[in-house]
Amino acid sequence: MSIALSCNVGFLGGGGMAQALIGGLLSRGLSSEQIKVADTEPHVYDVLQEKHIYVSTDYLDALQDVDVVVIALELDALCQILPSIAPYLKDKLILSLQRCVEIDTLVHLLATNRVVRAVSNLPAFIQTGAHGMYAKPCISEADKALATQVIASTGLVVWVASESDLNIVSAVSGSGSAYFFYMMESMIRAGRNLGLDEKTATALTLQTALGAAQMAISSGLSPTDLRKNLISAQGETRAALEVFDQLSVSQSIQIALAAAQKSSEVQVQQLSDHIKSSN
């Protein structure tokens, strides 16, 4: 049995991303008895009780007899809850799902350095997420392995070299699903405008997106090579991509992701300043 599947996990907050991770852990063999959740929202209790997960409104309950504590709180609850429970976290690995909260801020609130930060994305809900992770050099390899196996229950895990790289992860994969949805919307609209009905245009677009992603993952070829192979084989593909080039679509995408990275940096700094000033 892997490390992750032999540990007990407590969740501070049981909202969407926590539920995604819980679903992934259960699918990987963790039993419901190995998971505890603290949340004050009645709908969270209802959803998790259906999975036979222990849910309490007392945050200390989620810390009893667990090895890993996952922080999935609403941002406005961080300053209220974390300092009061900090004394009970010193012997536990802290795994933060807070996209815009730096490790130094969490260390300030929790008075422990045993913190790992993860930036996830929406497909984690169906165990196909893409996660960027970072921890300071003081974190042991055993803790990194444990954190990896917990998060990997919902998809791909990539460790980055510096915490600032998580702002890039946020721009590329954290928000990336929205970019692909945007492309799908545009292709469906184009198919409809050219004469297909909505259902047909949607089915063709979604299956094409799925097939392209699976081919890029499994073929061993880069997306650039796959694209060039299609251009050489199909004249209509070349005609469409030439229009993309004329409209500087590639450059626009790069500018857009740079804007997303900058926005992430600003949010992280603003939140850090706010938390430090309020404590």
matplotlib code that plots the C-alpha trace (Angstrom):
import matplotlib.pyplot as plt

x = [0.0, 1.3, 2.2, -0.9, -3.3, -2.0, -2.3, -5.2, -6.2, -8.0, -9.6, -10.1, -12.9, -15.0, -15.9, -15.4, -11.7, -11.7, -14.5, -12.5, -9.5, -11.6, -13.2, -9.7, -8.5, -11.5, -11.0, -7.4, -8.3, -8.3, -11.3, -13.9, -12.8, -9.4, -10.8, -12.1, -13.6, -14.4, -16.9, -19.7, -21.8, -24.9, -24.7, -21.1, -22.3, -25.0, -22.7, -20.0, -22.3, -23.5, -19.9, -19.8, -17.2, -16.9, -17.8, -17.7, -18.3, -15.4, -12.1, -10.1, -12.1, -10.6, -7.1, -7.5, -5.4, -4.6, -1.2, -1.9, -4.0, -5.4, -6.2, -9.2, -10.8, -12.5, -9.9, -11.8, -11.7, -8.0, -7.1, -9.9, -9.3, -5.7, -4.0, -6.4, -5.6, -1.9, -0.7, -2.4, -0.7, 3.0, 3.3, 1.4, 2.1, 0.2, -1.0, -2.5, -4.9, -5.1, -4.1, -3.1, -1.7, 2.1, 3.9, 5.5, 2.0, 0.9, 4.0, 3.2, -0.3, 0.6, 4.0, 5.3, 7.5, 6.1, 3.9, 3.4, 1.5, -0.5, -2.2, -4.8, -7.4, -11.0, -10.4, -9.3, -13.0, -12.8, -9.3, -7.6, -6.3, -2.9, -1.2, 1.8, 3.4, 6.1, 7.7, 10.7, 14.0, 13.5, 10.7, 11.8, 11.7, 9.3, 6.9, 7.2, 6.4, 3.4, 2.1, 2.6, 0.7, -2.2, -2.5, -1.8, -5.1, -6.7, -4.2, -0.8, 1.7, 4.6, 7.0, 8.3, 11.7, 10.5, 7.3, 6.9, 6.6, 3.2, 2.0, 2.9, 1.2, -1.9, -1.8, -1.1, -3.1, -4.9, -6.9, -6.1, -9.4, -11.2, -9.0, -9.9, -13.6, -13.3, -11.8, -14.5, -17.2, -15.7, -15.5, -19.1, -20.3, -18.3, -19.8, -23.3, -22.7, -21.5, -24.6, -24.3, -26.9, -25.9, -25.8, -23.7, -21.2, -20.9, -20.3, -17.7, -15.8, -15.7, -14.6, -11.9, -10.6, -10.5, -8.8, -6.2, -5.3, -5.0, -2.9, -0.6, -0.1, 0.3, 2.0, 5.4, 5.3, 5.2, 2.1, 4.3, 5.1, 1.5, 0.3, 3.0, 2.0, -1.6, -0.7, 1.3, -1.5, -4.6, -4.9, -8.0, -6.0, -3.3, -5.9, -7.4, -4.0, -2.8, -5.7, -4.7, -1.2, -2.5, -4.6, -1.6, -3.5, -0.4, 1.0, -2.4, -2.4, 1.1, 0.1, -3.1, -1.2, 1.3, -1.6, -2.9, 0.5, 0.7, -2.8, -1.8, 1.3, -0.8, -3.4, -0.8, 0.9, -2.3, -3.5, -0.1, -0.1, -3.7, -3.1, 0.1, -1.6, -4.5, -2.4]
y = [0.0, 3.5, 6.1, 8.2, 5.3, 4.3, 7.7, 9.6, 13.0, 15.9, 18.7, 22.2, 23.2, 20.8, 22.9, 22.1, 21.5, 19.5, 17.3, 16.7, 15.6, 13.4, 11.8, 11.1, 9.6, 7.4, 6.2, 5.4, 3.2, 5.4, 4.4, 6.9, 6.2, 7.6, 11.1, 13.8, 17.1, 20.3, 22.7, 24.9, 24.8, 22.4, 21.5, 20.3, 18.0, 16.6, 15.9, 14.2, 12.2, 10.5, 9.2, 8.2, 10.9, 12.2, 15.9, 18.3, 22.0, 21.9, 22.4, 20.6, 17.5, 17.2, 17.3, 14.3, 11.2, 12.5, 12.7, 15.3, 18.4, 19.9, 23.6, 24.3, 27.2, 30.2, 33.0, 35.2, 32.3, 31.8, 34.5, 33.6, 29.8, 29.0, 30.8, 29.3, 25.7, 26.2, 24.5, 21.3, 21.2, 21.0, 17.3, 17.2, 17.8, 20.9, 20.8, 24.0, 24.3, 28.1, 29.3, 32.8, 32.3, 32.1, 29.6, 32.4, 33.6, 30.2, 29.7, 33.1, 31.9, 28.3, 28.7, 25.6, 25.2, 21.8, 23.3, 22.3, 24.4, 23.1, 25.0, 22.8, 23.2, 22.3, 18.8, 17.6, 16.9, 14.0, 13.0, 14.6, 17.7, 19.3, 20.4, 22.5, 22.0, 23.8, 23.4, 25.1, 23.2, 22.4, 20.0, 16.3, 14.1, 11.8, 14.7, 15.7, 12.1, 12.0, 15.3, 14.1, 10.9, 12.7, 15.3, 12.8, 11.1, 13.8, 14.0, 15.0, 16.5, 18.8, 20.2, 23.7, 25.2, 28.4, 29.6, 32.3, 29.6, 28.8, 32.0, 30.7, 27.4, 29.3, 31.1, 27.9, 25.2, 26.8, 28.9, 26.8, 24.9, 28.2, 28.8, 25.5, 26.0, 29.3, 27.6, 24.9, 27.6, 29.3, 26.0, 25.1, 28.5, 28.3, 24.9, 26.1, 29.2, 27.0, 24.9, 22.2, 21.9, 22.7, 19.0, 17.9, 20.8, 20.3, 16.5, 16.9, 19.7, 17.9, 14.6, 16.3, 18.1, 14.9, 13.0, 15.8, 15.8, 12.0, 11.9, 14.6, 12.7, 9.2, 9.7, 10.7, 13.6, 17.3, 19.4, 21.2, 18.0, 16.8, 20.1, 20.1, 16.6, 17.7, 20.8, 18.8, 16.3, 18.5, 21.7, 22.8, 22.6, 24.8, 27.4, 27.7, 27.9, 30.6, 32.7, 32.1, 33.3, 36.3, 37.2, 36.6, 34.1, 32.5, 35.9, 36.8, 33.6, 34.3, 37.9, 36.6, 34.1, 36.7, 38.9, 35.9, 35.4, 39.1, 39.0, 36.0, 37.8, 40.9, 38.8, 36.9, 40.1, 41.8, 38.9, 38.5, 42.2, 42.0, 38.9, 40.3, 43.7, 42.0, 39.8]
z = [0.0, -0.9, 1.7, 0.9, 1.2, 4.7, 6.2, 7.8, 6.2, 7.9, 5.9, 7.1, 4.8, 2.8, -0.3, -4.0, -4.2, -0.9, -2.2, -5.4, -3.4, -1.2, -4.2, -5.6, -2.3, -2.1, -5.7, -4.9, -1.9, 1.1, 3.3, 4.4, 8.0, 7.2, 6.3, 8.6, 7.6, 9.5, 7.9, 9.1, 6.0, 6.2, 2.4, 2.9, 5.7, 3.5, 0.5, 2.5, 4.8, 1.6, 1.3, 4.9, 5.7, 9.3, 9.3, 12.3, 12.8, 15.3, 13.4, 16.1, 15.4, 12.0, 13.5, 15.8, 14.8, 11.3, 9.5, 6.9, 7.3, 4.0, 4.2, 2.0, 3.8, 2.4, 2.4, 4.9, 7.4, 7.4, 9.9, 12.2, 12.3, 11.7, 14.7, 17.2, 16.0, 15.3, 18.6, 17.4, 14.0, 14.9, 14.3, 11.1, 7.4, 6.2, 2.6, 1.4, -1.5, -1.2, -4.6, -3.5, 0.0, 0.2, 2.4, 4.5, 5.3, 6.3, 8.4, 10.1, 10.9, 11.9, 13.5, 11.6, 8.6, 7.6, 4.8, 1.2, -1.3, -4.3, -7.1, -8.8, -11.5, -12.3, -13.9, -10.5, -10.0, -12.4, -11.4, -14.5, -12.7, -13.3, -10.1, -9.4, -6.0, -4.0, -0.6, 1.0, 1.1, 4.8, 3.9, 4.0, 1.0, 2.9, 3.3, -0.3, -1.3, 1.0, -0.4, -3.9, -3.4, -1.8, -4.5, -7.3, -6.5, -8.6, -11.5, -12.6, -10.1, -11.1, -8.5, -9.3, -8.4, -6.7, -5.2, -7.7, -10.4, -8.9, -10.4, -13.8, -13.0, -12.0, -15.4, -17.5, -15.9, -13.0, -15.3, -18.4, -18.5, -19.2, -22.3, -23.8, -23.0, -24.8, -27.8, -27.7, -27.6, -30.6, -32.6, -31.7, -32.8, -36.0, -36.8, -36.1, -38.3, -41.1, -41.1, -38.4, -35.7, -32.1, -30.9, -33.8, -33.6, -29.9, -30.1, -32.8, -31.0, -27.6, -29.0, -31.1, -28.0, -26.1, -29.0, -29.5, -25.9, -25.7, -28.9, -27.6, -24.4, -25.8, -29.2, -28.0, -30.4, -29.5, -30.2, -32.8, -34.6, -34.6, -36.0, -38.7, -39.7, -40.1, -42.1, -44.6, -45.0, -45.2, -47.1, -45.2, -42.0, -43.5, -44.6, -41.1, -39.3, -41.7, -40.6, -37.0, -37.8, -39.7, -36.6, -34.2, -32.2, -30.7, -29.6, -28.2, -26.1, -24.8, -23.8, -22.2, -20.0, -19.0, -17.9, -15.8, -14.2, -13.3, -11.8, -9.7, -8.4, -7.5, -5.7, -3.7, -2.6, -1.7, 0.3, 2.1, 3.0, 4.2, 6.4, 7.9, 8.7, 10.4, 12.7]

ax = plt.figure().add_subplot(projection="3d")
ax.plot(x, y, z, "-o")
ax.set_aspect("equal")
plt.show()
